[in-house]
Amino acid sequence: MLEKHYSLSCAARLIGIDRRALKRWLAEENILLPRVRRGGKTMIRERDIERVIAKRRDARLAARA
């Protein structure tokens, strides 16, 4: 089964943040962005987006406790 990929801008829109913030979050989680299609478009795997969201959510919950 093929894994779903999103452009950096589209993924950031779905999450509700700026694409630069998403790129920074991905770098902080050591998630590389190797998927580049013709035209220089960076593609992010759906599971990487989910991983970053989960880590951010867990960090927020830990900060509140």
LINDACOR-V347764 format. One line per field, one symbol per residue. ss: DSSP state (@ for helix, = for strand, . for the rest). phi: phi as a letter, one per 40 degrees, with the letter a starting at -180 (. if undefined). burial: b if it has 24 or more other C-alpha atoms within 12 Angstrom, else e. A space follows every 10 residues. Layout:
# LINDACOR-V347764
ss=???
phi=???
burial=???
This chain:
# LINDACOR-V347764
ss=....===@@@ @@@@@...@@ @@@@@@@@.. ....===... =====@@@@@ @@@@@@@@@@ @@@@.
phi=.cccbbcdcc cccccgbccc cccccccccf ccbccbcdgg ccbbcdcccc cccccccccc ccccc
burial=eeeebbbbee bbeeeeeeee ebbebbeeee eebeeeeeee eebbbeebbb ebbeeeeeee eeeee
